[in-house]
């Protein structure tokens, strides 16, 4: 299940974000709840400074409720939270060749991939991130003009 919290004054198509995000969770086999928090640069900068020691705004931060691969951690109903700075997303979207809302979906997919235990320390390790981000764009674009979310793709 996907929960979305909009901490900004901007309105967003939350129902569409919900459909696409839920499809991503289902395709990834995630059974736990994930929260997507839409925030501003000031909020994500404060978290980035506090939690990573980097006093600057970033586009996405992920907070897992468990450590991947840690068998001693109990299973939880909530996998974690993905914070996306909508200001950064809209600012960097043109450089990535798409619109601001598309960038938000891409960043959610990126954060979700981190929650699933992946990291991108090497070029090869980027593969699951690129695959998830590409799929997020496919799903987002497929739901334009009120279209239903496509059926999940297996084996991606």
C-alpha positions as CSV (number, residue, x, y, z in Angstrom):
1,X,0.0,0.0,0.0
2,X,1.2,3.5,-0.8
3,X,0.5,6.5,1.5
4,X,1.1,10.0,0.1
5,X,1.6,13.0,2.2
6,X,1.7,16.4,0.5
7,X,3.6,18.8,2.8
8,X,3.6,21.5,0.2
9,X,0.9,24.1,-0.6
10,X,0.9,22.9,-4.2
11,X,-1.9,20.7,-5.4
12,X,-0.9,17.4,-7.1
13,X,-2.8,14.7,-8.9
14,X,-2.6,12.4,-5.8
15,X,-5.0,9.8,-7.2
16,X,-2.8,9.3,-10.3
17,X,0.4,9.3,-8.2
18,X,-1.4,6.7,-6.0
19,X,-2.2,4.4,-9.0
20,X,1.3,4.6,-10.5
21,X,3.0,4.2,-7.1
22,X,0.9,1.3,-6.2
23,X,1.6,-0.4,-9.5
24,X,5.3,0.0,-8.9
25,X,5.0,-1.5,-5.4
26,X,3.0,-4.4,-6.8
27,X,5.5,-5.1,-9.6
28,X,8.3,-5.0,-7.2
29,X,6.5,-7.5,-4.9
30,X,6.5,-5.1,-2.0
31,X,3.8,-6.1,0.4
32,X,4.5,-3.5,3.1
33,X,3.2,0.1,3.2
34,X,5.5,2.8,1.8
35,X,5.0,6.5,2.4
36,X,5.7,9.1,-0.3
37,X,6.3,12.5,1.3
38,X,6.1,15.5,-1.1
39,X,8.1,18.2,0.5
40,X,10.0,21.4,-0.3
41,X,13.7,22.2,-0.5
42,X,14.0,23.6,3.0
43,X,12.5,20.5,4.6
44,X,14.6,18.0,2.6
45,X,17.7,20.2,3.2
46,X,17.1,20.0,7.0
47,X,16.8,16.2,6.8
48,X,19.8,15.9,4.6
49,X,21.9,18.0,7.0
50,X,20.7,16.1,10.1
51,X,20.9,12.6,8.7
52,X,23.6,12.7,6.1
53,X,25.7,15.6,7.2
54,X,25.1,17.4,3.8
55,X,23.7,20.9,4.3
56,X,22.0,21.2,0.9
57,X,18.8,20.3,-0.7
58,X,18.6,17.0,-2.5
59,X,16.0,15.5,-4.8
60,X,15.1,12.3,-2.8
61,X,15.8,10.7,0.5
62,X,14.8,7.2,1.6
63,X,14.3,6.0,5.1
64,X,14.0,2.3,5.6
65,X,12.3,0.9,8.7
66,X,14.5,-2.2,8.5
67,X,18.0,-2.9,7.4
68,X,18.0,-5.0,4.2
69,X,19.4,-8.5,4.7
70,X,19.3,-8.2,8.5
71,X,17.5,-11.4,9.5
72,X,17.3,-10.3,13.1
73,X,15.0,-7.5,12.3
74,X,11.3,-8.4,12.5
75,X,9.1,-7.9,9.5
76,X,7.2,-4.7,9.7
77,X,4.0,-3.5,8.1
78,X,5.8,-0.3,7.0
79,X,8.8,-0.7,4.7
80,X,9.8,3.0,4.9
81,X,9.4,6.6,3.7
82,X,10.5,8.3,0.5
83,X,10.9,12.1,0.6
84,X,10.9,13.9,-2.7
85,X,11.6,17.6,-2.9
86,X,9.1,18.9,-5.5
87,X,11.1,22.1,-5.9
88,X,14.2,20.2,-6.8
89,X,12.2,17.8,-9.0
90,X,10.6,20.5,-11.0
91,X,14.0,22.3,-11.4
92,X,15.9,19.3,-12.6
93,X,13.2,17.7,-14.8
94,X,14.0,19.6,-18.0
95,X,17.6,18.4,-17.8
96,X,16.3,14.8,-17.7
97,X,14.0,15.5,-20.6
98,X,10.6,15.3,-18.9
99,X,8.0,17.3,-16.9
100,X,8.1,17.9,-13.2
101,X,5.4,15.4,-12.3
102,X,7.3,12.8,-14.3
103,X,10.4,13.6,-12.3
104,X,8.5,13.1,-9.0
105,X,7.5,9.6,-10.2
106,X,11.1,8.8,-11.3
107,X,12.4,10.0,-7.9
108,X,9.8,7.9,-6.0
109,X,10.9,4.8,-8.1
110,X,14.6,5.6,-7.2
111,X,13.8,5.9,-3.5
112,X,11.7,2.7,-3.5
113,X,14.6,0.9,-5.1
114,X,16.8,2.0,-2.1
115,X,14.1,0.8,0.3
116,X,14.2,-2.6,-1.4
117,X,17.9,-2.8,-0.4
118,X,19.7,-1.7,-3.5
119,X,22.4,0.9,-3.7
120,X,24.3,2.4,-6.6
121,X,28.0,2.3,-5.6
122,X,29.1,1.1,-9.0
123,X,27.9,1.6,-12.6
124,X,26.5,-1.9,-12.7
125,X,24.6,-1.4,-9.5
126,X,22.6,1.4,-11.2
127,X,20.8,-1.1,-13.4
128,X,17.8,-1.8,-11.0
129,X,17.5,2.0,-10.4
130,X,17.4,2.7,-14.2
131,X,14.9,-0.1,-14.8
132,X,12.6,1.1,-12.0
133,X,12.8,4.7,-13.1
134,X,12.1,3.8,-16.7
135,X,9.1,1.7,-15.7
136,X,7.8,4.5,-13.5
137,X,7.8,6.8,-16.5
138,X,6.0,4.1,-18.6
139,X,3.3,3.8,-16.0
140,X,2.9,7.5,-15.6
141,X,2.6,8.2,-19.3
142,X,0.2,5.3,-19.7
143,X,-2.2,6.9,-17.2
144,X,-2.4,10.2,-19.0
145,X,-5.9,11.5,-19.7
146,X,-7.5,9.3,-17.0
147,X,-6.5,6.0,-18.5
148,X,-6.3,3.1,-16.1
149,X,-3.0,1.8,-14.8
150,X,-1.6,-0.9,-17.1
151,X,-1.4,-4.5,-15.8
152,X,1.8,-5.2,-13.9
153,X,4.7,-6.5,-15.9
154,X,6.3,-9.6,-14.4
155,X,10.0,-10.4,-14.5
156,X,11.3,-6.9,-14.9
